[in-house]
Amino acid sequence: MLVLVAPGQGAQTPGFLSPWLELPGVADRLNWWSAVAGLDLVHYGTKADAEEIRDTAVAQPLLVAAGLVSALSIFPHPSDGQRLVGAAAGHSVGEITAAAGTGVITAESAMALVRRRGLAMAEAAAVTETGMCAVLGGDPETVLAKIEEHGLTPANSNGGGQIVAAGTMEQLAALKDDKPEGARVLPLKVAGAFHTHHMAPAVSTLEALVPGVTVRDPRTRYVSNADGQVVHSGTDVIKRIVSQVSNPVRWDLCMETFKELGATAIIEVAPAGTLVGLAKRALPGVQTLALKTPDDIDAARKMIAEHGEAAGNPLEHSPTWRLAVAPFKGIVRVSDIRPGHVLAPGTEVAVVANNREQQAVAAQHGGTVVEWLVEDGDPVSPGQPLLRLHPEASPE
């Protein structure tokens, strides 16, 4: 099964978009997205220096544009990607890339949203001088305790022995001077304490914006940064993207979900490298590919041919129906609902539980029950369809 992932802020480097502009149609697409975002993506992706693209308001649209351009280079038709990719996820701002790639929002909506996200987060970061540092190695519990001791937030739990601490520059300096035993502390190329309470003003800004965004349910399993769960409601995806601005990224849980889904290969879209590095440490045996330049396209297409298949995406087989799906691996307990029942939007239909958590599953859009796809007590995997519904109520 193939997983597609998109990197977050800090992955950008000066000139990284230059080789992509050599592909037919890329310049036209970037010019259009530049108009949508109100930002010259071609200039910043080819000529701007490291300090210019460190600016949050610039870096975030640049990253999403690069991710979408590179994804379209290996899946010229988005529906091909949605059919062949078994799951998709993005790290931090990469979640917007993943939302567009899975069909939740259009590329234009993604560019408008990410531009406003970047501006809002930059404004929030300007209130107090803040930043982020990667803590590499050390005992995880000891690292977390030391981060808390210095008043910092574990903003990213990335797995593979990496936790990112975020807070004020004074707090980060204290952590560097008093680092956890056996760990290294490295500053990151970001301009604020993202995914912490310092970003609360940005959340409020985005909450006022997103009600006007047209969304659809993802056509591929969408794995959320919040908790590694598979999310099948487009509305829920957007709500999570907004709230994630001030909440920690649990990439470690996303990778656990990839493992539970049976991932055999991971492709990271441009500017690639960071996430496949984490996957190599956390998911041994899973093939990885960093789509850094067009030189990597042939290798990516070969990996797609070997690992991408429609059978890996259960959502692809039911395009005209609504589905209720499992959020994570566990045991399902189904409600007393029968075929023909008409459900109101948000009706609880099942509960999925494991030894770590349990969660109710709702029919987000309502409709008429067609059939159960599982039985009470069955083991289920993340994103597995549980119940099929017709999107409209049956006539009286």
Secondary structure, 3 states (H helix, E strand, C coil): CEEEEECCCCCCCCCCCHHHHHCCCHHHHHHHHHHHHCCCHHHHHHCCCHHHHHCHHHHHHHHHHHHHHHHHHHCCCHHHHHHHCCEEEECCCHHHHHHHHCCCCCHHHHHHHHHHHHHHHHHHHCCCCEEEEEEEECCHHHHHHHHHHCCCEEEEEEECCEEEEEEEHHHHHHHHHCCCCCEEEEECCCCCCCCCHHHHHHHHHHHHHHHHCCCCCCCCEEECCCCCCEECCHHHHHHHHHHHHHCCECHHHHHHHHHHHCCCEEEECCCCCHHHHHHHHHCCCCEEEECCCHHHHHHHHHHHHHHCCHHHCHHHHCCCCEEEECCCCEEEEECCCCCCCEECCCEEEEEEECCCCEEEEEECCCEEEEEECCCCCCEECCCCEEEEEECCCCCC
